[in-house]
Amino acid sequence: MRKRPAIAGPEKPVKRAISPGLSPGRSARPSRRTILLGAALAASAGTLTACSRVTPAPPPHTTVPSPATGRPAAQAERALLLQVLAHPDDDLYFMNPDTQHSLDAGTPLVCVYVTAGEANGMNKSPADRRPAPNKAAYSAARHQGLRQSYASQLGLPVFTRWQTGVIRLRSGFQAEVNILEHRGRRVELVHLDLAMHTPAGHMGVPALWRDPGLELRTLVPDGSPLRTVQSYDYESLAGVLVELFARYRPTLVQTLDPDPDIQLSDRITQIRDSEQSGYSDHADHTAVACFTWAALIRWAQGAEGGPPAFVATAFRGYYNHHWPKNLPPQVLDRKAAHLVPYGAAPDWTCGNPSGCGDYNVGGDRPLTNRKGWVRATHYRYPGPRLSLARTPDGRLTAYGVLGLRAVRYDERDGSGGAFGAPVDLGGGPLAPVLGSATLPDGRHLVFGLRLAAIEGRGAQDVREIVVLEQRGPRTYGSWTSLGNPENGDADRGRRTGVPVAVTAPDGRVHLFVRNADQGVSTRVRDRAGAWSPWRDLGGGPVQDGLTAVIGDDRQVHVYAPGHYTVHHWTPAGADPLTGLPTPADAIAAAGSRLYFRPPASD
């Protein structure tokens, strides 16, 4: 049993209407050292199906990639992290330690919780396994637990008083907001409080994503300063998220996984593991992630003054149960410690009559739970955030994603490793990790995973691999779709991974992605520029986070992290190696050397 933190005496919360404001910070262009570090560090760290799966589905309303403008991309004036969650505690289980690192760096944090988190209303504790259901009280207790956790993350006593009030949006919708500041650091908790279930008992937000005619009411937690019950449909929820993005103008957005892995299991296992039928995550996580990405696309495309300067990250959820744990003891201890004040216990004296936390996960239960969610933090799109390539004159070019569009950073002449401002290359909406390869004549190919359609309402959602070919030192052609490996199956195509590519000594470019079967698929570009069809190389199962290199034997090699070892392919197919250890997550390679972290022990 872990020790509980020292507890200060209970204090009554202060309630007042507020209009949150944020003080501007400063931003800087990346240095060569920053660019290199970013590239070198691979990512470490009746249920409704994923977003929607309706048969027969309307044809997808796919979009074409935005063109490369060649204009300077927008740059932010100050940093702000905004994360969109399905439930209270999703951030604590699936996004820490990343969120904590941002707070430690002084970055203001805004957390948007879409549902009230009321579940069945039973706040169970070891001493009371069958409490009387009370959804409004349980939701309020979870809100209290969040305040206690974030107070501890700011270095304050867990019962520190917060400012509580109401945000009033231009659309007419309102949201509860809790604000705490300490030594220049600021946390805002924004609660939309949509009910987790429809009146018919179906899961609420997944149904809202699927059915354009559905309306879902909010649940008012006990003690909330917002006493009005509101009603959301698809458009209003997407619109409120866009309004919140425009209000706060985040530079980093964190959310959950819109396209969880296919996970086949029987109904009893699904219930035991809290997973939706057919996929390795909670249906609320998936639907909220889909709403978030759809809203980000709207915001990026409709923002005044052009695409805003932000990057986005998607975190895996219940996926953590199925793959190696990747947090070393000292990191895990700190992550788990921040769940202690969230879970709390009935004997805590927080002053909230509805409860002092989510007793279901109190004490050491996050660490002893067999699902092990707290023991890992995995990214949906792993890999270096900047893909590096050399120009013919030896300088570095870095390709990344900003505002869901590709951008290029060029190393300046005689600058000692400084890079210029980002230049817009279009292609959006793109997932946050790009791949690249250099042609024999020195020109670059840039690869991205594109969200070609993400709109729910019964339509198919589409993911595709796209490529941009450099024409000259500062000019590029049009983005071209390479499709995905799943032969037109849109649901399977959504599981497509981040592209990696390498140019072979014979001048051909080999492109690789993780496929829906958790193996590897490839396409090859010949020297004339023609692409082969997709081909499944078999092998696996592996996590995403592939790496492709030219080995000391001058042959193409692909490596990926599996359950128990490193998996290996050549262009001919799977080529198992023996005696290799288990990697915790994504792999980096240089020649015949592999770099990865070992899994954490249980």
Secondary structure, 3 states (H helix, E strand, C coil): CCCCCCCCCCCCCEECCCCCCCCCCCCCCCEHHHHHHHHHCCCCCCCCCCCCCCCCCCCCCCCCCCCCCCCECCCCCCCCEEEEECCCCHHHHHCCCHHHHHHHCCCCEEEEEEECCCCCCCCCECCECCCCCCHHHHHHHHHHHHHHHHHHHCCCCCCCCCEEEEEECCCCCEEEEEEEEECCEEEEEEEEEECCECCCCCEHHHHHHHCCCCCEEECCCCCCCCCCCCEECHHHHHHHHHHHHHHHCCCEEEEECCCCCECCCCHHHHHHHCCCCCECCCHHHHHHHHHHHHHHHHHHHHCCCCCCCCEEEEECCHHHHCCCCCCCHHHHHHHHHCCHHHHCCCCCCCCCCCCCCCHHHCCCHHHHCCCCHHHCCCECCCCCCCEEEECCCCCEEEEEEECCEEEEEEECCCCCCEECCCEEEECCCECCCCEEEECCCCCEEEEEEEEEECCCCCCCCEEEEEEEEEEECCEECCCEEEECCCCCCHHHHCCCCCCEEEECCCCCEEEEEECCCCCEEEEEECCCCCECCCEECCCCCECCCCEEEECCCCCEEEEEEECCCEEEEECCEECCCCCCCCCCCCCEEECCEEECCCCCCC
